[in-house]
Structures are given as C-alpha cells and as structure tokens.
Amino acid sequence: MPYKDREKRLEYSKKYNAKNKEKLNAQMKVWTENNKEKKAAIDKAYQEAKKDGLFTVYLLANEDYVGQTNCLWNRLYDHKSKGRDTSNVQIIGKYKTREQAKEIEAGYHARGYLGYWRGH
C-alpha cells in the first residue's frame, strides 16, 4: 500500500518545515529571483487553468453580495484579501457573454443585493 506511512511522512514534513522556515523562505526567494520568467509563466498557466470560458454570476451569501467574473477563483481570492467572508459562495449561473452575466447581476442589485456594477 503506497500510503501506509502517509501520516508519519506528513508529520515529519510539518516538523521539518516549521524548524527550517527561514531557510526554506530564503531558498524560495533566491529561486524566485533567478526564475522570474519561469515563475510568471507558471503563475499565468495556473490562472488560465482556472478559467472555463464562461462568465459566472455568484452570491456571497454571508455578505449579501452578488458579482460576476470570468475567473471565480481569482475573484474570491480578491474578496478574501479585502476582508469579505467567502465561506458561503453560491453560483447563480454561468453565461456565455459578459453582457448576459451583467444583466443577471444587475437584476440582483435592483433587488437590494450589494455588488459592483456601473452598467458597462
């Protein structure tokens, strides 16, 4: 069984990482500085992989906030970094065009939900 010592390995890794945090951060900083183009390409590929080509209208239920985006993962990250509660996200729908998504989003805003929309 390939994972028979998994818990033991995870515990070892956790202890090692905690003990060597500064050393590992320094190594990562050097790698990042020496591989800026490679890191940018990796980051871009990762972000592109999160897109599905559709525009998602979503509800942050704990915030009464409705928004739309073409990359929900990025948008939730932005919300979280600004202090919004993203723990209860509900997808209202996915649409082929931004105009369709804006129309649905505007309808929710007209009903009192918070959000960002200026009609463009």
FITI-89282 format. One record per residue: residue number from 1; residue in one letter; chain; x, y, z of N, C-alpha, C, O in turn. Coordinates in pm, 1 decimal, padded with zeros to 6 digits, always signed. Layout:
residues N
R|NUM|a|A|X|Y|Z|X|Y|Z|X|Y|Z|X|Y|Z
...
***
This chain:
residues 120
R|1|m|A|+00085.2|-00118.9|+00000.0|+00000.0|+00000.0|+00000.0|+00089.3|+00124.6|+00000.0|+00167.5|+00143.4|+00093.2
R|2|p|A|+00079.2|+00209.9|-00102.1|+00172.6|+00321.6|-00117.2|+00160.3|+00430.0|-00009.8|+00255.9|+00504.4|+00012.2
R|3|y|A|+00046.7|+00441.0|+00056.9|+00027.2|+00547.8|+00154.3|+00026.8|+00497.1|+00298.0|-00030.2|+00561.9|+00385.8
R|4|k|A|+00089.0|+00383.1|+00323.4|+00079.2|+00324.6|+00457.5|+00146.5|+00410.8|+00563.3|+00103.1|+00410.1|+00678.4
R|5|d|A|+00250.4|+00484.6|+00528.4|+00318.4|+00571.0|+00625.1|+00288.9|+00718.8|+00598.7|+00366.2|+00806.2|+00637.9
R|6|r|A|+00179.3|+00745.2|+00533.5|+00147.1|+00882.4|+00493.3|+00141.1|+00978.1|+00612.5|+00200.2|+01086.0|+00608.5
R|7|e|A|+00070.5|+00939.0|+00717.4|+00058.2|+01026.7|+00834.6|+00194.7|+01055.4|+00896.1|+00222.5|+01167.4|+00939.0
R|8|k|A|+00278.9|+00953.2|+00899.9|+00413.4|+00969.7|+00956.1|+00495.5|+01067.5|+00871.9|+00566.0|+01152.8|+00925.7
R|9|r|A|+00485.7|+01054.3|+00738.9|+00558.9|+01144.5|+00649.6|+00506.8|+01287.7|+00659.4|+00584.5|+01383.1|+00657.9
R|10|l|A|+00375.1|+01301.8|+00669.3|+00316.9|+01435.0|+00681.8|+00360.8|+01502.6|+00811.5|+00391.3|+01621.8|+00812.5
R|11|e|A|+00363.9|+01427.5|+00919.1|+00407.6|+01481.6|+01047.6|+00554.4|+01522.8|+01042.0|+00591.7|+01627.9|+01094.3
R|12|y|A|+00637.8|+01440.2|+00978.7|+00779.6|+01472.8|+00963.2|+00796.1|+01600.7|+00881.2|+00873.6|+01688.9|+00918.0
R|13|s|A|+00722.3|+01610.5|+00769.3|+00730.3|+01729.1|+00683.7|+00688.7|+01854.5|+00758.6|+00752.4|+01959.2|+00746.9
R|14|k|A|+00582.6|+01843.0|+00834.7|+00533.4|+01957.6|+00911.2|+00639.0|+02006.8|+01010.3|+00662.9|+02127.0|+01021.9
R|15|k|A|+00701.6|+01913.6|+01081.0|+00805.6|+01949.3|+01178.0|+00927.4|+02008.1|+01107.4|+00982.9|+02108.5|+01152.1
R|16|y|A|+00969.2|+01945.6|+00997.0|+01084.6|+01993.6|+00921.2|+01060.1|+02134.9|+00870.3|+01146.0|+02222.0|+00883.7
R|17|n|A|+00942.3|+02157.6|+00811.7|+00910.0|+02290.3|+00757.3|+00906.6|+02395.9|+00866.6|+00953.3|+02507.8|+00845.7
R|18|a|A|+00852.2|+02361.9|+00982.6|+00847.1|+02457.3|+01093.7|+00987.7|+02489.6|+01143.7|+01019.3|+02605.1|+01172.3
R|19|k|A|+01070.4|+02388.1|+01153.9|+01207.4|+02405.3|+01205.1|+01294.3|+02484.3|+01106.8|+01382.4|+02559.3|+01148.8
R|20|n|A|+01270.1|+02468.1|+00977.1|+01354.7|+02527.4|+00873.8|+01283.7|+02635.7|+00794.2|+01316.6|+02658.9|+00677.8
R|21|k|A|+01187.1|+02701.9|+00855.6|+01105.6|+02800.6|+00786.0|+01189.8|+02911.0|+00722.4|+01171.7|+02942.9|+00604.9
R|22|e|A|+01281.2|+02969.2|+00798.8|+01363.0|+03079.1|+00746.0|+01451.0|+03032.2|+00630.1|+01462.8|+03100.9|+00528.6
R|23|k|A|+01511.7|+02916.6|+00645.5|+01598.0|+02861.2|+00540.9|+01516.3|+02834.9|+00413.1|+01560.1|+02869.1|+00303.2
R|24|l|A|+01399.9|+02775.3|+00427.9|+01316.2|+02744.5|+00312.5|+01265.9|+02872.5|+00244.7|+01260.3|+02879.5|+00121.9
R|25|n|A|+01229.4|+02973.5|+00324.3|+01185.8|+03101.5|+00266.3|+01299.3|+03167.8|+00188.6|+01276.4|+03224.5|+00081.8
R|26|a|A|+01421.7|+03161.1|+00241.8|+01538.0|+03219.4|+00173.3|+01563.8|+03145.9|+00041.2|+01593.0|+03208.5|-00060.7
R|27|q|A|+01552.7|+03013.7|+00044.0|+01572.6|+02935.8|-00079.0|+01466.9|+02972.0|-00183.5|+01497.8|+02985.3|-00302.0
R|28|m|A|+01342.3|+02987.7|-00138.7|+01234.5|+03022.1|-00231.6|+01255.8|+03161.3|-00289.4|+01228.5|+03184.5|-00407.2
R|29|k|A|+01303.8|+03253.1|-00208.2|+01329.6|+03389.3|-00255.2|+01438.1|+03388.6|-00363.3|+01423.8|+03454.8|-00466.0
R|30|v|A|+01546.0|+03314.1|-00340.5|+01654.1|+03304.1|-00438.8|+01601.7|+03241.1|-00567.4|+01629.9|+03290.1|-00676.7
R|31|w|A|+01524.8|+03131.7|-00554.5|+01470.7|+03065.3|-00673.3|+01382.0|+03162.0|-00751.7|+01392.2|+03171.0|-00874.0
R|32|t|A|+01294.8|+03234.3|-00680.5|+01203.9|+03328.3|-00746.2|+01280.8|+03437.2|-00820.4|+01246.2|+03472.3|-00933.2
R|33|e|A|+01384.9|+03490.5|-00757.0|+01464.9|+03595.6|-00821.0|+01538.6|+03543.5|-00943.4|+01554.3|+03616.1|-01041.5
R|34|n|A|+01583.8|+03419.3|-00939.0|+01658.9|+03360.9|-01050.5|+01569.7|+03305.6|-01161.1|+01618.1|+03274.8|-01270.0
R|35|n|A|+01440.2|+03292.8|-01134.0|+01348.7|+03230.5|-01229.9|+01223.2|+03314.2|-01251.4|+01112.8|+03260.2|-01256.8
R|36|k|A|+01239.5|+03445.8|-01263.6|+01124.2|+03535.6|-01275.4|+01035.4|+03500.6|-01393.9|+00913.2|+03494.3|-01380.3
R|37|e|A|+01096.3|+03477.8|-01510.5|+01017.2|+03446.0|-01629.4|+00946.0|+03312.2|-01613.9|+00829.0|+03298.6|-01649.8
R|38|k|A|+01017.1|+03214.2|-01560.5|+00957.6|+03082.8|-01540.9|+00842.0|+03090.8|-01440.9|+00737.0|+03030.4|-01462.6
R|39|k|A|+00861.1|+03165.4|-01330.8|+00756.0|+03180.1|-01230.7|+00635.6|+03251.1|-01289.3|+00521.8|+03212.2|-01263.1
R|40|a|A|+00659.4|+03355.8|-01369.1|+00548.6|+03428.0|-01432.4|+00469.8|+03335.4|-01524.4|+00346.8|+03340.4|-01527.3
R|41|a|A|+00540.2|+03251.0|-01599.6|+00473.5|+03156.3|-01689.4|+00393.2|+03053.2|-01610.8|+00281.5|+03018.7|-01649.4
R|42|i|A|+00449.5|+03004.5|-01501.3|+00379.1|+02907.3|-01416.7|+00254.0|+02971.4|-01358.1|+00146.2|+02911.9|-01360.8
R|43|d|A|+00268.1|+03092.7|-01305.0|+00154.4|+03163.6|-01245.6|+00044.5|+03188.7|-01349.0|-00073.8|+03170.0|-01320.7
R|44|k|A|+00084.8|+03231.1|-01468.6|-00013.2|+03258.5|-01573.8|-00086.7|+03130.8|-01614.8|-00208.8|+03130.9|-01630.1
R|45|a|A|-00011.7|+03022.1|-01632.2|-00073.0|+02894.9|-01669.8|-00171.0|+02847.5|-01562.4|-00278.0|+02795.4|-01593.6
R|46|y|A|-00133.4|+02866.2|-01435.7|-00219.9|+02826.7|-01324.9|-00349.9|+02906.9|-01327.2|-00457.9|+02850.4|-01310.3
R|47|q|A|-00339.9|+03037.7|-01348.1|-00458.8|+03122.6|-01352.2|-00546.7|+03088.8|-01472.9|-00669.2|+03083.9|-01461.2
R|48|e|A|-00485.5|+03065.9|-01586.6|-00561.8|+03032.8|-01707.7|-00635.1|+02900.0|-01691.6|-00745.8|+02882.9|-01742.7
R|49|a|A|-00573.3|+02806.6|-01620.6|-00635.9|+02676.3|-01598.9|-00763.2|+02689.0|-01515.9|-00850.4|+02602.4|-01522.9
R|50|k|A|-00774.5|+02794.4|-01438.6|-00891.3|+02814.4|-01353.7|-01010.1|+02872.0|-01431.1|-01122.7|+02871.4|-01381.4
R|51|k|A|-00985.1|+02921.7|-01553.1|-01091.5|+02981.8|-01632.5|-01161.3|+02874.5|-01715.1|-01096.9|+02782.6|-01765.5
R|52|d|A|-01291.8|+02886.4|-01728.6|-01366.3|+02789.3|-01808.9|-01428.9|+02851.8|-01933.2|-01503.9|+02785.6|-02005.1
R|53|g|A|-01398.4|+02979.3|-01958.8|-01450.7|+03045.7|-02077.3|-01590.9|+03101.5|-02059.0|-01646.4|+03161.0|-02151.4
R|54|l|A|-01648.5|+03083.0|-01940.9|-01782.5|+03133.2|-01913.3|-01776.4|+03242.8|-01808.4|-01677.8|+03255.9|-01735.9
R|55|f|A|-01882.8|+03321.1|-01801.3|-01892.6|+03426.8|-01701.2|-01985.7|+03378.5|-01590.9|-02100.5|+03342.3|-01616.7
R|56|t|A|-01936.1|+03378.0|-01469.9|-02008.2|+03324.2|-01355.9|-02069.1|+03437.5|-01274.0|-02000.9|+03533.6|-01238.6
R|57|v|A|-02197.6|+03424.8|-01244.6|-02264.0|+03515.1|-01150.8|-02273.1|+03438.3|-01019.5|-02321.0|+03324.9|-01016.3
R|58|y|A|-02226.8|+03500.4|-00911.6|-02216.0|+03430.7|-00783.4|-02270.9|+03515.8|-00670.5|-02281.7|+03637.8|-00682.1
R|59|l|A|-02305.3|+03449.7|-00561.4|-02355.9|+03514.6|-00441.7|-02264.6|+03480.7|-00324.8|-02237.0|+03363.6|-00298.8
R|60|l|A|-02217.9|+03583.7|-00254.4|-02151.6|+03563.2|-00125.6|-02263.7|+03576.5|-00022.9|-02297.7|+03687.0|+00019.2
R|61|a|A|-02320.1|+03463.7|+00016.6|-02442.5|+03463.5|+00096.8|-02426.2|+03536.8|+00230.1|-02518.3|+03605.9|+00273.6
R|62|n|A|-02311.8|+03523.1|+00295.0|-02291.2|+03587.8|+00424.6|-02270.0|+03738.6|+00413.1|-02269.8|+03809.2|+00514.0
R|63|e|A|-02252.3|+03787.8|+00291.6|-02228.0|+03930.3|+00267.7|-02343.4|+03996.2|+00191.4|-02343.0|+04117.9|+00172.8
R|64|d|A|-02442.3|+03917.3|+00146.8|-02549.2|+03967.0|+00058.9|-02490.2|+04038.6|-00061.6|-02537.5|+04145.2|-00101.0
R|65|y|A|-02386.2|+03978.8|-00119.9|-02311.3|+04038.7|-00230.7|-02325.8|+03951.1|-00354.2|-02303.2|+03830.2|-00347.7
R|66|v|A|-02363.2|+04010.8|-00465.5|-02371.0|+03939.8|-00592.6|-02271.3|+04004.0|-00688.6|-02263.6|+04126.4|-00699.3
R|67|g|A|-02195.2|+03919.7|-00758.1|-02098.9|+03968.8|-00854.8|-02088.9|+03874.8|-00973.3|-02151.9|+03769.1|-00976.5
R|68|q|A|-02008.7|+03915.0|-01070.8|-01985.6|+03829.7|-01187.8|-01839.5|+03838.9|-01226.2|-01774.9|+03941.7|-01205.7
R|69|t|A|-01788.0|+03730.6|-01282.0|-01647.0|+03723.7|-01318.1|-01625.6|+03613.8|-01421.6|-01710.0|+03526.2|-01440.1
R|70|n|A|-01511.3|+03620.5|-01488.2|-01476.3|+03511.2|-01579.7|-01377.4|+03414.7|-01514.2|-01338.0|+03315.4|-01575.3
R|71|c|A|-01337.4|+03443.4|-01390.6|-01248.1|+03352.8|-01316.6|-01284.1|+03361.3|-01168.5|-01230.2|+03443.9|-01094.9
R|72|l|A|-01374.8|+03275.7|-01126.5|-01427.8|+03280.6|-00990.5|-01318.3|+03264.5|-00886.0|-01320.6|+03332.4|-00783.3
R|73|w|A|-01223.2|+03176.4|-00910.5|-01116.0|+03153.2|-00812.6|-01041.5|+03282.6|-00782.9|-01020.4|+03316.0|-00666.4
R|74|n|A|-01001.6|+03355.9|-00886.4|-00931.0|+03483.6|-00867.2|-01017.9|+03584.2|-00793.5|-00970.9|+03653.9|-00703.5
R|75|r|A|-01144.7|+03591.4|-00831.8|-01233.3|+03690.8|-00772.1|-01254.5|+03662.3|-00623.7|-01256.7|+03754.9|-00542.5
R|76|l|A|-01270.0|+03535.9|-00588.1|-01286.9|+03501.2|-00446.9|-01160.3|+03533.2|-00368.2|-01167.5|+03578.1|-00253.8
R|77|y|A|-01046.0|+03510.4|-00428.7|-00918.9|+03545.6|-00364.4|-00913.9|+03696.7|-00336.9|-00872.6|+03739.5|-00229.1
R|78|d|A|-00956.7|+03776.9|-00436.0|-00960.4|+03922.1|-00418.0|-01055.0|+03961.7|-00304.8|-01020.7|+04044.0|-00219.9
R|79|h|A|-01174.4|+03902.0|-00304.7|-01271.0|+03932.4|-00198.1|-01212.7|+03900.0|-00061.1|-01221.3|+03979.9|+00032.0
R|80|k|A|-01153.6|+03782.2|-00050.5|-01099.7|+03737.6|+00078.4|-00988.3|+03830.8|+00125.7|-00979.4|+03861.6|+00244.5
R|81|s|A|-00903.5|+03875.8|+00033.1|-00793.0|+03963.3|+00070.0|-00842.9|+04100.7|+00116.5|-00770.6|+04173.6|+00184.4
R|82|k|A|-00966.4|+04135.5|+00079.5|-01024.7|+04262.7|+00122.5|-01115.4|+04246.6|+00243.9|-01183.7|+04340.8|+00284.0
R|83|g|A|-01115.9|+04126.1|+00302.7|-01189.4|+04103.9|+00426.7|-01331.2|+04053.4|+00411.9|-01402.1|+04042.0|+00511.9
R|84|r|A|-01374.5|+04023.1|+00292.8|-01510.0|+03969.3|+00275.5|-01513.2|+03821.9|+00316.4|-01413.5|+03750.6|+00305.2
R|85|d|A|-01628.9|+03778.3|+00363.4|-01649.5|+03639.2|+00402.5|-01685.6|+03558.5|+00277.7|-01793.8|+03575.6|+00221.6
R|86|t|A|-01595.7|+03471.3|+00234.8|-01618.1|+03391.3|+00114.3|-01650.8|+03245.5|+00147.3|-01642.2|+03158.4|+00060.8
R|87|s|A|-01688.1|+03219.6|+00271.7|-01710.0|+03080.8|+00314.4|-01838.9|+03020.3|+00259.1|-01851.5|+02898.0|+00253.0
R|88|n|A|-01933.8|+03103.2|+00219.0|-02060.3|+03051.1|+00167.4|-02087.3|+03112.5|+00030.4|-02161.6|+03209.9|+00018.4
R|89|v|A|-02026.2|+03054.5|-00072.6|-02040.4|+03103.4|-00209.7|-02141.2|+03015.6|-00282.0|-02134.5|+02892.9|-00275.9
R|90|q|A|-02234.4|+03080.3|-00350.4|-02332.7|+03006.8|-00429.5|-02325.6|+03057.3|-00573.0|-02329.0|+03177.8|-00597.7
R|91|i|A|-02315.7|+02965.1|-00666.3|-02313.4|+03002.8|-00808.0|-02456.9|+03017.1|-00855.0|-02536.3|+02923.3|-00847.7
R|92|i|A|-02488.4|+03135.9|-00903.2|-02623.5|+03164.6|-00952.6|-02638.8|+03111.0|-01094.2|-02742.6|+03055.0|-01129.4
R|93|g|A|-02534.9|+03128.4|-01175.3|-02539.7|+03078.3|-01311.8|-02411.9|+03107.7|-01386.8|-02329.1|+03187.5|-01342.9
R|94|k|A|-02396.6|+03041.6|-01501.7|-02281.2|+03062.9|-01589.1|-02335.1|+03101.2|-01726.1|-02431.3|+03042.5|-01775.6
R|95|y|A|-02270.2|+03202.3|-01786.9|-02322.2|+03259.4|-01910.8|-02210.8|+03273.7|-02013.5|-02093.9|+03290.4|-01978.6
R|96|k|A|-02249.0|+03267.0|-02141.0|-02150.8|+03273.0|-02249.0|-02092.3|+03411.4|-02269.3|-01977.6|+03423.7|-02312.4
R|97|t|A|-02168.2|+03516.1|-02239.3|-02118.8|+03652.3|-02260.7|-02122.4|+03732.9|-02131.0|-02201.9|+03705.8|-02041.0
R|98|r|A|-02034.7|+03832.2|-02124.1|-02031.8|+03920.7|-02007.2|-02162.9|+03999.6|-01997.9|-02211.5|+04026.7|-01888.1
R|99|e|A|-02219.2|+04035.7|-02112.0|-02343.3|+04112.7|-02112.4|-02455.9|+04034.5|-02046.0|-02533.0|+04091.1|-01968.5
R|100|q|A|-02466.1|+03905.1|-02075.2|-02568.8|+03822.2|-02011.1|-02546.9|+03818.8|-01859.5|-02641.5|+03832.6|-01781.9
R|101|a|A|-02422.4|+03800.6|-01819.2|-02390.6|+03793.5|-01676.6|-02420.9|+03927.2|-01607.9|-02474.3|+03928.6|-01497.0
R|102|k|A|-02387.4|+04038.8|-01672.4|-02414.4|+04171.1|-01614.6|-02564.2|+04194.9|-01598.3|-02608.3|+04256.0|-01500.9
R|103|e|A|-02641.3|+04146.3|-01694.2|-02786.3|+04161.8|-01687.7|-02843.9|+04090.1|-01565.2|-02926.7|+04145.5|-01492.9
R|104|i|A|-02799.6|+03968.3|-01543.4|-02846.3|+03889.8|-01428.2|-02799.0|+03956.5|-01299.2|-02876.2|+03972.3|-01204.6
R|105|e|A|-02672.0|+03995.5|-01296.2|-02614.9|+04061.2|-01177.9|-02692.8|+04188.2|-01144.7|-02725.5|+04212.0|-01028.5
R|106|a|A|-02722.8|+04269.9|-01245.7|-02795.7|+04395.5|-01225.0|-02934.5|+04368.8|-01166.6|-02983.9|+04446.6|-01085.1
R|107|g|A|-02996.1|+04260.3|-01207.9|-03127.0|+04224.7|-01154.4|-03120.7|+04197.9|-01003.9|-03210.1|+04238.1|-00929.4
R|108|y|A|-03016.9|+04131.4|-00960.7|-02998.6|+04105.9|-00816.9|-02969.1|+04235.9|-00742.1|-03018.3|+04256.3|-00631.0
R|109|h|A|-02889.3|+04323.3|-00802.5|-02859.3|+04451.7|-00738.8|-02986.5|+04535.1|-00724.9|-03004.9|+04604.1|-00624.6
R|110|a|A|-03073.9|+04528.8|-00824.9|-03200.3|+04602.2|-00819.5|-03289.1|+04551.4|-00705.8|-03373.4|+04625.2|-00654.8
R|111|r|A|-03270.2|+04424.9|-00666.1|-03347.2|+04366.3|-00555.7|-03282.8|+04391.5|-00419.5|-03333.5|+04346.0|-00316.9
R|112|g|A|-03169.1|+04465.5|-00418.9|-03110.0|+04502.9|-00290.7|-02980.0|+04436.6|-00254.1|-02921.6|+04469.0|-00150.8
R|113|y|A|-02932.7|+04344.3|-00336.2|-02804.4|+04281.2|-00306.0|-02690.1|+04380.3|-00330.9|-02696.7|+04462.2|-00422.6
R|114|l|A|-02588.5|+04371.9|-00250.3|-02469.8|+04454.4|-00269.3|-02391.8|+04403.9|-00389.6|-02411.1|+04291.1|-00434.8
R|115|g|A|-02303.0|+04489.3|-00441.1|-02220.0|+04447.1|-00551.8|-02166.2|+04566.2|-00626.7|-02201.7|+04680.7|-00598.5
R|116|y|A|-02080.4|+04538.2|-00722.4|-02019.2|+04642.3|-00802.8|-02073.8|+04629.6|-00943.8|-02056.0|+04526.5|-01008.6
R|117|w|A|-02139.6|+04733.2|-00991.1|-02190.5|+04732.0|-01128.3|-02222.4|+04874.0|-01168.9|-02296.1|+04944.1|-01099.6
R|118|r|A|-02167.6|+04915.9|-01279.7|-02193.3|+05051.5|-01328.7|-02251.6|+05052.1|-01470.4|-02249.2|+05154.9|-01538.0
R|119|g|A|-02303.0|+04940.0|-01514.1|-02366.4|+04935.5|-01644.9|-02273.7|+04929.6|-01763.3|-02315.0|+04957.1|-01875.9
R|120|h|A|-02147.0|+04893.7|-01739.6|-02054.1|+04881.5|-01854.0|-01974.7|+04755.2|-01843.0|-01891.4|+04726.9|-01929.2
***
